[in-house]
Amino acid sequence: MAAAISGVGLSWQSKLSQRRRPSHPSPRSTSHRGHGVSPQIKMTVSVEKTKKNFTLQKSEEIFKAAKDLMPGGVNSPVRAFNSVGGQPIVIDSVKGSHMWDVDGNEYIDYVGSWGPAIIGHADDKVLAALADTMKKGTSFGAPCILENKLAEMVISAVPSIEMVRFVNSGTEACMGVLRLARAFTGRQKIIKFEGCYHGHADPFLVKAGSGVATLGLPDSPGVPKAATFDTLTSPLNDLSTVENLFETHKGEIAALILEPVVGNSGFIPPTPDFLNSLRRITKENGALLIFDEVMTGFRLAYGGAQEYFGITPDLTTLGKIIGGGLPVGAYGGRREIMEMVAPAGPMYQAGTLSGNPLAMTAGIHTLERLKEPGSYEYLSKITAELIQGILEAGKSAGHEMCGGYISGMFGFFFTEGPVYSFGDAKMSDTAKFARFHRGMLEEGVYFAPSQFEAGFTSLAHTSEDIQRTIAAAEKVFRQI
Ligand SMILES: Cc1ncc(COP(=O)(O)O)c(C=O)c1O
């Protein structure tokens, strides 16, 4: 496995054996997540004109109006920039590795619409295929051949998937897979890890605690206690807590779900043998192992984290990339489990727009591009160049930093590291990250507006993009 994770954790991998394990701060909120409510950072910088020629005047006007129309001015919380402060940018268009805001500012984009844009934004072939499909209509609500095609591609790529069900988002995929795991095992309890995000369905919105067998407490008003009662949590990369949970709740645990490489607490890889051990422990206890590959699927490798690490879960969730920028999610796994799903079996789950022809088309053409030889080698090469450059620049400007990458997924923290849990990630200087984020924005580089989100590169990022980003980082690191 060592070779398989050779791209991981540039600055912390070597420290693995001697790593300290900080005591995990007591009950911590999941509010760090980009897709949850982020802590507010007060920025002292004026929202506009901090750099010559850089103005966000139109963004400001539009966002001001939006706040009166939609809660917080957005349709997904992290976009409001609450965790970095300052003015969010309002996007006008995207192409390749770049995007443009309504004020005409251009950015090198490392968010990629939170992951889907792995072949670059608005790829010409995807756009042409969408235009063709659109001539036949935008929604059928009935079987279509495009569903078969994408299903075949997913099944042949992802080792654990023998049958697949398409839905419309990662949240829906995780909701469906949880019901399926419970239906198949006849058990109620699940284990999730602190700092892993599995969408916003009630059972996953649980405050993660530091105890051995922390019972789920709702993390958001409106989530009934009953909905999270069966959700058990463990710190990430902590096998003894997992073993204790299985011991304490013998015969009650339906499934263990995790992001095999975490992106929703920043980029956090598994410690060597963690995934292997989870595979063994779940098997021994008759529980299902679920990889939430909404983020890692088709990103770490064509077959996702399970191909990359060589570990096959029982069930897998997908999203983001398989929709090529249109709304899609999916869950899949062994045939005997999937045949529980209606109408093949009794577990009910449905969707008006599921299998939508436009979404299937964008997914098919995105996967076709990814399948071309050299795709993942290229992603690895440019991402290594990027993260190495950022870490070197940060450290030589005197900042304590660590970070890592696998293929086209990366992250860095303002702490010495190593970071192997959300507790470790919280050591990062988030106020410094906010200043870095703002400085980079003004230099024309768009990172996720939260310390606790992974970054993404794409096949459209060029070495020139990377070098420009590193040069900008060198400048900003000296100022923050
Ligand atoms: C690992 C993971 N699971 C589930 C989700 C939820 O997906 P969606 O936002 O499409 O509902 C996300 C979203 O970022 C995710 O990263």
The ligand as a Tripos MOL2 file, in Angstrom:
@<TRIPOS>MOLECULE
LIG
   16    16     1     0     0
SMALL
NO_CHARGES

@<TRIPOS>ATOM
      1 C1        -18.2500   13.2080    0.3340 C.3       1 LIG1
      2 C2        -19.5470   13.9210    0.0530 C.ar      1 LIG1
      3 N1        -20.7090   13.2620    0.2110 N.ar      1 LIG1
      4 C3        -21.8930   13.8410   -0.0500 C.ar      1 LIG1
      5 C4        -21.9610   15.1440   -0.4840 C.ar      1 LIG1
      6 C5        -23.2780   15.7700   -0.7930 C.3       1 LIG1
      7 O1        -23.3920   15.9680   -2.1660 O.3       1 LIG1
      8 P1        -24.3820   17.0800   -2.7780 P.3       1 LIG1
      9 O2        -23.8170   18.4030   -2.3940 O.co2     1 LIG1
     10 O3        -24.3660   16.8090   -4.2410 O.co2     1 LIG1
     11 O4        -25.7150   16.8360   -2.1600 O.co2     1 LIG1
     12 C6        -20.7660   15.8700   -0.6570 C.ar      1 LIG1
     13 C7        -20.7960   17.2610   -1.1070 C.2       1 LIG1
     14 O5        -19.8290   17.9570   -1.1550 O.2       1 LIG1
     15 C8        -19.5340   15.2370   -0.3820 C.ar      1 LIG1
     16 O6        -18.3780   15.8700   -0.5450 O.3       1 LIG1
@<TRIPOS>BOND
     1     1     2 1
     2     2     3 ar
     3     2    15 ar
     4     3     4 ar
     5     4     5 ar
     6     5     6 1
     7     5    12 ar
     8     6     7 1
     9     7     8 1
    10     8     9 2
    11     8    10 1
    12     8    11 1
    13    12    13 1
    14    12    15 ar
    15    13    14 2
    16    15    16 1
@<TRIPOS>SUBSTRUCTURE
     1 LIG1         1 GROUP 0 **** ****
